[in-house]
Amino acid sequence: MRIDLCWLAGSPPSWPHGDAHGVNADVGAVASFMERQALSSADATLFWDPGLGTPSLDEAWLAGLRADVAHAGLALGTSGAPIASDFATATWMWNVDPSPEIVATSWRLSLRACLIRRDVLRQLGGIHPGFRSLDAAALELGHRYLTRGAFVQHEPRLVAGARLAGARLQPVQLSLHDELLFAQLRFGPFWARWALGRGLITRAYRASDLPDAIKALTVKVPAARTFVRTERRVSLSLDAQVSVILPTIERYPYLRALLPQLAAQTYPVHEIIIVDQTPAKARDRTLATDFPALPIRIIYQDTPGQCTARNEALRIATGDHALFIDDDDEVEPDLVERHLTTMAIYDVDVCCGVAEEDGAGPIPEYQQFLRASDVFPTNNSMIRRRVLAATGMFDLAYDRKVCEDRDLGMRLYLAGTLMILDSRISVLHHHAPRGGLRKHGARAVTYASSRTRLTHRNLPHISEIYLGLRYFSERQVREMIVLRTLGTMRSKGVPLHQMMKLAYGLGVMGDSRRKVEAAEQAARELLRSYPQIDQLPA
């Protein structure tokens, strides 16, 4: 593997892995070098700050490297930057940083210690020349790479033995110009202006810096490109034993349609564990006898709750993989095989698919290509049992509430688990009109319904605020609440409907604020008794 060295300032040292290039540590020089390097024959380029000493690449580490981009940004002070990301994507999973001591997905890279594969440079380009600082340009680069399909990981071993004394004590500080340019390029003009307004209101930004920074809002946003990786093939053995985790409540017609589809899988399932929380008098007790060819195990639970149900299923599961799906899904015959294949190709412990919503149109563009996953959807995900043994099962705080899958996804991510989202692994999700969380009123109003129905307000739920308080900063939680509250005035309908929605939202704004304040107070109370996360038995 040929790796060229980009030595940021001065004459580079002797370099045994490829060519060594001395490049001035300024945005223009590095941007030009990246353009040239994308056309080189090197397999990857190592960008390095001479202040860290001479880099040393371990051959065994390189051989096992799964990332397309490996960096040590978190160890070098990039955590939490830029502030603009808090205003535009406040409680996004990747807006929280894992520990700089572990290998983990992270877009907050630094070019002071960063290895980039050639294919990523060729397809997604280098840094934007409009930034004033190399730190800001690198952050935009990392965000672009990760969200457009490259695997970007923080690798502390990259700087093992480097001169890190004091480096972690110098957090990256960006100018307002670079903050706004980052927001303009990554989130678009509306969110760049939103970030500016919120930053000034909350005094995160200084108004005196505005005259010099405003020109960043006029920069043209390039068309998004997607990283396309070379397709690889693997031959699956029958070693994996897949336990299907399937909670249900009052949805027997959907469940009876799903079970034959699980029976027809090209890779046979090891067991199907159904946790039935339907009231006792209404239970269908003939499922196992009506499908004798399926390895069905049924647990009846009188106290409903999706977290309780999934935890109980995991406790008795005997497979080494768990497949989470919903009782109102429809699945293709190769669902299990596709999950296992993706996990084998990319050597990951978690594979997430997508859900096409019945009547909702195509899935969003950002879910239409293979990439690292910032979600863990319990209606279409597979995970190795040993990973859950390390992170724990579902937090019981979310029983009969929303966000239990987001919480588990957060814990997996912060533990360093690389999760893959493969859009080719799809289920049809029916959104059954009864049963599930609708039984408990937790999904009476959704994002989609709030954008189409005049009186629907998708205010943050108690458990959403609880999740925010668990993992995010006070500023990030505050911004999430502001966005969600103001979002109740937005509509996707015709102009007349949009005006009516705005008028209605303004009219009930006082009530919306009271509801949100009550939810926040309840969430803080919830934190006194939770989390309650049971460990998975060995």
C-alpha positions as CSV (number, residue, x, y, z in Angstrom):
1,M,0.0,0.0,0.0
2,R,1.5,3.3,-1.1
3,I,0.9,6.2,1.2
4,D,2.2,9.7,0.4
5,L,3.1,12.2,3.1
6,C,1.8,15.8,3.2
7,W,4.1,17.5,5.6
8,L,2.4,20.7,6.7
9,A,5.2,23.3,6.5
10,G,8.9,22.9,5.9
11,S,10.9,20.2,4.4
12,P,9.5,16.7,5.0
13,P,11.6,13.9,6.6
14,S,12.6,10.7,4.8
15,W,9.4,8.7,4.2
16,P,9.5,4.9,3.4
17,H,5.8,4.5,2.4
18,G,5.6,6.7,-0.7
19,D,6.4,10.3,-1.8
20,A,6.9,13.1,0.7
21,H,5.6,16.6,0.0
22,G,6.2,19.8,1.9
23,V,3.1,22.0,1.8
24,N,2.5,25.3,3.5
25,A,-0.1,25.0,6.3
26,D,-2.6,27.4,4.7
27,V,-6.0,26.7,3.1
28,G,-5.0,27.7,-0.4
29,A,-1.8,25.6,-0.6
30,V,-3.5,22.5,0.9
31,A,-6.5,22.8,-1.3
32,S,-4.3,22.9,-4.4
33,F,-2.2,20.0,-3.2
34,M,-5.4,17.9,-2.6
35,E,-6.5,18.6,-6.2
36,R,-3.2,17.3,-7.5
37,Q,-3.0,14.4,-5.1
38,A,-6.5,13.1,-6.2
39,L,-4.9,12.3,-9.5
40,S,-1.8,10.6,-8.1
41,S,-1.1,6.8,-8.0
42,A,-0.9,6.7,-4.2
43,D,-3.5,4.6,-2.4
44,A,-3.8,7.2,0.4
45,T,-2.3,10.4,1.7
46,L,-1.2,11.1,5.3
47,F,-1.6,14.8,6.3
48,W,0.7,15.6,9.2
49,D,1.7,18.5,11.4
50,P,5.5,18.6,12.0
51,G,4.8,19.7,15.6
52,L,3.6,16.2,16.4
53,G,7.0,14.7,15.5
54,T,7.7,12.2,12.8
55,P,4.7,9.9,12.0
56,S,5.0,6.2,12.4
57,L,2.5,3.9,10.6
58,D,2.0,0.4,12.1
59,E,1.6,-2.2,9.3
60,A,-0.8,-4.3,11.3
61,W,-2.9,-1.3,12.0
62,L,-3.0,-0.4,8.3
63,A,-4.0,-3.9,7.3
64,G,-7.0,-3.9,9.7
65,L,-8.1,-0.3,9.0
66,R,-11.8,-0.2,8.0
67,A,-12.0,3.6,7.6
68,D,-11.8,5.4,4.3
69,V,-10.6,8.4,6.4
70,A,-8.7,8.0,9.7
71,H,-7.9,11.0,11.8
72,A,-7.0,12.0,15.4
73,G,-9.1,15.2,15.4
74,L,-10.8,14.6,18.8
75,A,-7.4,14.1,20.4
76,L,-6.2,17.4,18.8
77,G,-9.1,19.6,20.1
78,T,-11.8,19.5,17.5
79,S,-14.6,18.3,19.9
80,G,-17.7,20.5,19.8
81,A,-16.7,22.6,16.8
82,P,-18.2,24.4,15.1
83,I,-20.9,26.1,17.2
84,A,-23.1,26.4,14.0
85,S,-23.8,22.6,14.1
86,D,-25.6,23.1,17.4
87,F,-28.0,25.5,15.8
88,A,-28.7,23.5,12.7
89,T,-28.6,19.9,13.9
90,A,-28.8,20.2,17.6
91,T,-29.5,16.7,18.8
92,W,-28.1,14.8,15.8
93,M,-26.3,11.6,17.0
94,W,-23.0,12.7,15.4
95,N,-23.1,16.1,17.0
96,V,-22.0,14.4,20.3
97,D,-18.3,13.3,20.4
98,P,-17.2,9.9,21.6
99,S,-14.1,9.7,23.8
100,P,-10.9,10.6,22.1
101,E,-9.4,7.5,23.7
102,I,-11.3,5.1,21.4
103,V,-11.8,4.2,17.8
104,A,-15.1,5.6,16.8
105,T,-17.0,7.3,13.9
106,S,-16.4,11.0,14.0
107,W,-16.5,13.8,11.3
108,R,-14.6,16.3,13.4
109,L,-11.3,15.6,11.8
110,S,-8.1,17.6,11.8
111,L,-5.5,17.6,9.0
112,R,-2.8,17.7,11.6
113,A,-3.1,13.9,11.7
114,C,-5.3,12.5,9.0
115,L,-5.1,9.6,6.5
116,I,-7.4,9.9,3.4
117,R,-7.7,7.2,0.8
118,R,-7.3,8.3,-2.8
119,D,-10.8,7.2,-3.9
120,V,-12.4,9.6,-1.4
121,L,-10.3,12.5,-2.6
122,R,-11.2,11.7,-6.2
123,Q,-14.9,11.4,-5.7
124,L,-15.6,13.9,-2.9
125,G,-12.9,16.4,-3.4
126,G,-10.6,18.3,-1.0
127,I,-11.1,21.3,1.3
128,H,-13.0,24.4,0.2
129,P,-10.6,27.3,-0.5
130,G,-12.9,29.9,0.9
131,F,-12.1,29.1,4.6
132,R,-9.8,31.3,6.5
133,S,-8.4,28.5,8.7
134,L,-7.3,25.0,8.0
135,D,-9.2,23.8,11.1
136,A,-12.5,25.0,9.8
137,A,-11.8,23.6,6.3
138,A,-11.0,20.2,7.8
139,L,-14.2,20.2,9.8
140,E,-16.3,20.9,6.7
141,L,-14.3,18.2,4.8
142,G,-15.0,15.6,7.5
143,H,-18.7,16.4,7.7
144,R,-19.0,16.2,3.9
145,Y,-17.1,12.9,3.8
146,L,-19.1,11.2,6.5
147,T,-22.5,12.3,5.4
148,R,-21.9,11.5,1.7
149,G,-20.8,7.9,2.2
150,A,-17.2,7.6,3.3
151,F,-16.3,5.8,6.6
152,V,-14.6,8.5,8.7
153,Q,-13.2,7.4,12.0
154,H,-11.2,8.9,14.9
155,E,-8.2,6.7,15.3
156,P,-6.1,7.5,18.4
157,R,-3.5,5.0,17.4
158,L,-2.6,7.4,14.5
159,V,-0.9,9.7,17.0
160,A,0.3,7.0,19.4
161,G,3.7,8.2,20.6
162,A,3.3,11.6,18.9
163,R,4.0,14.8,20.9
164,L,0.5,15.4,22.2
165,A,1.5,17.3,25.4
166,G,-0.7,20.3,25.5
167,A,-2.5,19.6,22.2
168,R,-5.7,18.4,23.9
169,L,-5.8,21.5,26.0
170,Q,-6.2,23.8,22.9
171,P,-9.7,23.4,21.6
172,V,-10.3,24.6,18.0
173,Q,-11.7,28.1,17.8
174,L,-13.3,29.3,14.6
175,S,-14.0,32.8,13.3
176,L,-17.6,33.8,12.6
177,H,-16.8,33.9,8.9
178,D,-15.7,30.2,9.0
179,E,-18.7,29.3,11.2
180,L,-21.1,30.7,8.7
181,L,-19.2,29.2,5.7
182,F,-19.4,25.8,7.3
183,A,-23.1,26.2,7.8
184,Q,-23.6,27.5,4.3
185,L,-21.8,24.6,2.7
186,R,-23.1,21.8,4.9
187,F,-26.6,22.8,5.8
188,G,-27.6,25.4,3.1
189,P,-28.4,29.1,3.0
190,F,-31.5,28.9,5.2
191,W,-29.7,27.2,8.1
192,A,-26.6,29.4,7.7
193,R,-28.8,32.4,8.3
194,W,-30.7,30.6,11.1
195,A,-27.4,29.8,12.8
196,L,-26.3,33.4,12.5
197,G,-29.5,34.7,14.0
198,R,-29.5,32.2,16.9
199,G,-25.8,32.8,17.5
200,L,-26.3,36.5,17.9
201,I,-29.4,36.1,20.1
202,T,-27.7,33.7,22.4
203,R,-24.4,35.6,22.3
204,A,-22.5,32.7,21.0
205,Y,-21.4,35.0,18.2
206,R,-20.2,38.7,18.5
207,A,-22.1,41.3,16.4
208,S,-18.8,43.1,15.9
209,D,-17.5,40.2,13.8
210,L,-20.5,40.4,11.5
211,P,-19.3,42.8,8.8
212,D,-16.3,40.6,7.9
213,A,-18.3,37.4,8.1
214,I,-21.4,38.2,6.1
215,K,-19.8,37.5,2.8
216,A,-19.6,33.8,3.7
217,L,-23.4,33.7,3.2
218,T,-23.0,34.5,-0.5
219,V,-20.8,31.5,-1.3
220,K,-22.4,29.2,-3.8
221,V,-23.1,25.7,-2.5
222,P,-21.7,23.0,-4.7
223,A,-23.9,20.1,-5.8
224,A,-23.7,17.1,-3.4
225,R,-21.7,14.2,-4.5
226,T,-21.9,10.6,-3.2
227,F,-19.0,8.3,-2.4
228,V,-19.4,5.1,-4.4
229,R,-17.2,2.2,-3.2
230,T,-16.1,-0.8,-5.2
231,E,-18.6,-3.6,-4.8
232,R,-17.2,-6.6,-3.0
233,R,-18.6,-10.1,-2.7
234,V,-18.5,-12.7,0.0
235,S,-19.7,-16.2,0.4
236,L,-21.9,-16.7,3.4
237,S,-21.6,-19.8,5.5
238,L,-24.5,-21.0,7.7
239,D,-22.6,-20.2,10.9
240,A,-24.7,-17.2,11.9
241,Q,-27.8,-17.9,14.0
242,V,-30.3,-15.2,13.7
243,S,-32.9,-14.6,16.4
244,V,-35.8,-12.4,15.1
245,I,-37.0,-10.0,17.9
246,L,-40.7,-9.3,17.3
247,P,-42.9,-7.5,19.8
248,T,-46.6,-7.2,19.0
249,I,-49.8,-5.7,20.4
250,E,-53.2,-6.0,18.7
251,R,-51.8,-6.5,15.2
252,Y,-52.5,-10.1,14.3
253,P,-53.5,-9.5,10.7
254,Y,-50.2,-7.8,10.0
255,L,-48.2,-10.4,12.0
256,R,-49.9,-13.3,10.1
257,A,-48.8,-11.6,6.8
258,L,-45.2,-11.2,8.0
259,L,-44.6,-14.8,9.4
260,P,-44.8,-16.5,5.9
261,Q,-42.3,-14.0,4.6
262,L,-39.9,-15.0,7.4
263,A,-40.4,-18.6,6.6
264,A,-39.4,-17.9,3.0
265,Q,-36.0,-16.3,3.8
266,T,-33.1,-17.4,1.6
267,Y,-31.0,-17.6,4.8
268,P,-33.1,-19.5,7.4
269,V,-33.7,-17.8,10.7
270,H,-32.7,-19.6,13.9
271,E,-35.8,-18.5,15.9
272,I,-38.6,-16.0,15.9
273,I,-39.3,-14.7,19.4
274,I,-42.8,-13.0,19.5
275,V,-43.5,-11.0,22.6
276,D,-47.3,-10.6,22.6
277,Q,-48.6,-7.8,24.8
278,T,-52.2,-7.9,23.5
279,P,-54.7,-7.9,26.4
280,A,-55.3,-11.5,27.5
281,K,-58.9,-11.7,26.4
282,A,-58.0,-10.7,22.8
283,R,-55.0,-12.9,22.3
284,D,-54.6,-15.2,19.3
285,R,-53.1,-18.4,20.8
286,T,-52.9,-20.3,17.5
287,L,-49.9,-18.6,15.9
288,A,-47.4,-21.3,16.7
289,T,-49.8,-24.1,15.6
290,D,-50.8,-22.3,12.4
291,F,-47.1,-22.0,11.4
292,P,-45.6,-25.3,12.5
293,A,-42.6,-25.0,10.1
294,L,-41.4,-21.9,11.8
295,P,-39.2,-21.9,14.9
296,I,-41.6,-19.6,16.9
297,R,-41.3,-18.9,20.6
298,I,-44.0,-16.8,22.1
299,I,-43.9,-14.8,25.4
300,Y,-47.1,-13.3,26.7
301,Q,-46.7,-10.1,28.7
302,D,-49.5,-8.5,30.6
303,T,-47.7,-5.2,31.2
304,P,-47.0,-3.6,27.8
305,G,-43.9,-1.7,26.8
306,Q,-41.7,-2.1,23.7
307,C,-38.4,-1.9,25.8
308,T,-39.6,-4.5,28.3
309,A,-40.7,-6.7,25.4
310,R,-37.5,-6.5,23.4
311,N,-35.3,-7.0,26.5
312,E,-37.2,-10.1,27.5
313,A,-36.9,-11.5,24.0
314,L,-33.1,-10.8,24.1
315,R,-32.8,-12.6,27.4
316,I,-34.1,-15.9,26.1
317,A,-32.6,-15.6,22.6
318,T,-30.1,-18.2,21.7
319,G,-28.9,-16.8,18.4
320,D,-25.6,-14.9,18.0
321,H,-27.3,-12.2,15.9
322,A,-30.6,-10.3,16.6
323,L,-32.8,-9.0,13.9
324,F,-35.2,-6.2,15.0
325,I,-38.3,-5.8,12.9
326,D,-41.8,-4.5,13.5
327,D,-45.0,-6.5,13.5
328,D,-46.4,-4.3,10.7
329,D,-43.4,-4.7,8.4
330,E,-43.4,-6.6,5.1
331,V,-40.0,-8.1,4.2
332,E,-38.3,-9.4,1.1
333,P,-37.1,-13.1,0.9
334,D,-33.4,-12.0,1.1
335,L,-33.7,-9.6,4.1
336,V,-31.7,-11.8,6.5
337,E,-29.1,-12.7,3.8
338,R,-28.6,-9.1,2.8
339,H,-28.0,-8.0,6.4
340,L,-25.5,-10.8,7.0
341,T,-23.7,-10.1,3.7
342,T,-23.3,-6.4,4.4
343,M,-21.9,-7.2,7.9
344,A,-19.5,-9.6,6.4
345,I,-18.3,-7.4,3.6
346,Y,-17.5,-4.4,5.8
347,D,-16.6,-6.3,9.0
348,V,-19.2,-4.5,11.2
349,D,-21.3,-5.6,14.1
350,V,-24.5,-3.6,13.2
351,C,-26.3,-3.3,9.9
352,C,-29.3,-1.0,9.5
353,G,-31.7,-1.1,6.7
354,V,-34.4,1.4,5.6
355,A,-38.2,1.4,5.8
356,E,-40.4,2.5,3.0
357,E,-43.4,4.0,4.5
358,D,-46.7,2.9,3.1
359,G,-48.0,5.9,1.0
360,A,-45.2,8.2,2.0
361,G,-43.2,8.3,-1.3
362,P,-39.5,7.5,-1.7
363,I,-37.1,7.4,1.2
364,P,-35.0,10.6,1.7
365,E,-32.0,11.1,-0.5
366,Y,-29.5,10.9,2.3
367,Q,-30.7,7.3,3.0
368,Q,-30.3,6.2,-0.6
369,F,-26.7,5.2,-0.5
370,L,-24.5,3.0,1.6
371,R,-22.9,4.9,4.5
372,A,-22.2,4.9,8.2
373,S,-25.5,5.0,10.0
374,D,-26.6,7.7,12.4
375,V,-29.8,5.8,13.3
376,F,-30.6,2.4,14.8
377,P,-34.1,1.7,13.4
378,T,-35.7,-1.2,15.4
379,N,-38.0,-1.9,12.4
380,N,-35.0,-3.1,10.3
381,S,-31.7,-3.6,12.0
382,M,-29.4,-6.6,12.7
383,I,-26.8,-6.6,15.5
384,R,-24.3,-9.1,16.9
385,R,-25.3,-10.3,20.4
386,R,-21.9,-9.6,21.8
387,V,-22.2,-5.9,21.1
388,L,-25.4,-5.7,23.2
389,A,-23.6,-7.6,25.9
390,A,-21.1,-4.7,26.1
391,T,-23.6,-1.7,25.8
392,G,-26.6,-3.1,27.6
393,M,-30.2,-3.5,26.3
394,F,-33.0,-1.0,26.0
395,D,-33.4,1.7,28.7
396,L,-36.8,1.1,30.4
397,A,-37.3,4.9,30.6
398,Y,-38.6,4.7,27.1
399,D,-41.3,2.0,27.7
400,R,-44.5,3.2,26.0
401,K,-42.6,6.3,24.8
402,V,-40.6,7.2,21.7
403,C,-36.8,7.2,21.1
404,E,-35.8,3.9,22.5
405,D,-34.0,3.1,19.3
406,R,-32.2,6.4,19.2
407,D,-31.0,5.9,22.7
408,L,-29.6,2.4,21.9
409,G,-28.0,3.9,18.8
410,M,-26.4,6.6,20.8
411,R,-24.8,4.1,23.2
412,L,-23.6,1.9,20.3
413,Y,-22.0,4.9,18.6
414,L,-20.4,6.3,21.8
415,A,-19.0,2.9,22.5
416,G,-17.2,3.0,19.1
417,T,-19.4,0.6,17.2
418,L,-19.4,1.2,13.4
419,M,-23.0,0.9,12.2
420,I,-23.7,0.6,8.4
421,L,-26.8,1.9,6.7
422,D,-27.5,-0.1,3.5
423,S,-30.4,1.3,1.5
424,R,-30.7,-1.9,-0.5
425,I,-32.0,-3.7,2.6
426,S,-35.6,-2.4,2.7
427,V,-38.8,-3.3,4.4
428,L,-42.3,-1.9,3.8
429,H,-43.6,-0.3,7.0
430,H,-47.4,-0.1,7.1
431,H,-47.8,2.3,10.1
432,A,-50.7,0.2,11.3
433,P,-53.6,2.4,12.6
434,R,-53.8,0.6,15.9
435,G,-51.4,-1.3,18.2
436,G,-47.8,-0.5,18.9
437,L,-47.0,2.9,20.4
438,R,-50.3,4.2,19.1
439,K,-51.9,2.0,21.8
440,H,-50.3,4.3,24.4
441,G,-50.8,7.6,22.5
442,A,-47.1,8.1,22.0
443,R,-47.4,8.5,18.2
444,A,-50.7,10.3,17.9
445,V,-48.9,13.2,16.2
446,T,-45.9,12.6,13.9
447,Y,-43.6,14.9,11.9
448,A,-45.5,13.9,8.7
449,S,-48.9,14.6,10.2
450,S,-47.8,17.9,11.7
451,R,-46.8,19.1,8.3
452,T,-50.1,18.2,6.6
453,R,-52.7,18.6,9.3
454,L,-53.7,22.1,10.5
455,T,-54.0,21.4,14.3
456,H,-51.3,18.8,14.7
457,R,-48.3,20.0,16.6
458,N,-45.2,17.7,16.8
459,L,-43.8,19.1,20.0
460,P,-40.9,17.3,21.7
461,H,-42.0,14.3,23.7
462,I,-40.9,13.8,27.3
463,S,-38.6,11.0,26.3
464,E,-37.0,13.1,23.5
465,I,-36.0,15.7,26.0
466,Y,-34.9,13.0,28.4
467,L,-32.6,11.6,25.6
468,G,-31.3,15.1,24.9
469,L,-30.5,15.7,28.6
470,R,-28.7,12.4,28.8
471,Y,-26.3,12.9,26.0
472,F,-26.3,16.5,24.7
473,S,-25.3,19.9,26.1
474,E,-27.8,22.3,27.6
475,R,-27.4,24.5,24.5
476,Q,-28.1,21.6,22.1
477,V,-31.2,20.7,24.1
478,R,-32.4,24.3,24.1
479,E,-31.9,24.6,20.4
480,M,-33.8,21.4,19.7
481,I,-36.8,22.6,21.7
482,V,-36.7,26.0,19.9
483,L,-36.7,24.3,16.5
484,R,-39.4,21.9,17.3
485,T,-41.7,24.5,18.9
486,L,-41.3,26.9,15.9
487,G,-41.7,24.0,13.6
488,T,-45.3,23.6,14.6
489,M,-46.0,26.6,12.4
490,R,-44.7,25.0,9.2
491,S,-46.7,23.2,6.6
492,K,-46.0,21.4,3.3
493,G,-49.4,22.2,1.9
494,V,-50.5,24.8,-0.7
495,P,-49.8,28.5,0.2
496,L,-53.2,29.0,1.7
497,H,-52.7,26.0,4.0
498,Q,-49.2,27.3,4.9
499,M,-50.7,30.7,5.9
500,M,-53.4,29.0,7.9
501,K,-50.9,26.7,9.7
502,L,-48.8,29.8,10.5
503,A,-51.8,31.6,11.9
504,Y,-52.9,28.6,13.9
505,G,-49.3,28.1,15.3
506,L,-49.0,31.7,16.4
507,G,-52.4,31.5,18.0
508,V,-51.6,28.5,20.2
509,M,-47.9,29.4,20.8
510,G,-48.6,30.1,24.4
511,D,-50.1,26.7,24.9
512,S,-47.2,25.1,22.9
513,R,-44.7,26.7,25.2
514,R,-46.6,25.5,28.3
515,K,-46.7,22.0,27.0
516,V,-43.0,22.0,26.2
517,E,-42.1,23.4,29.6
518,A,-44.2,20.7,31.3
519,A,-42.5,18.0,29.1
520,E,-39.0,19.4,30.0
521,Q,-39.8,19.3,33.7
522,A,-41.1,15.8,33.4
523,A,-38.0,14.8,31.5
524,R,-35.8,16.1,34.3
525,E,-37.9,14.2,36.8
526,L,-37.4,11.1,34.7
527,L,-33.6,11.5,35.0
528,R,-33.9,11.0,38.8
529,S,-35.1,7.4,38.4
530,Y,-33.5,6.5,35.1
531,P,-31.6,5.2,33.1
532,Q,-32.5,1.6,33.9
533,I,-30.5,-0.5,31.4
534,D,-30.3,-4.2,32.1
535,Q,-27.3,-6.2,31.0
536,L,-27.6,-9.0,28.5
537,P,-27.0,-12.4,30.0
538,A,-23.9,-14.1,28.7
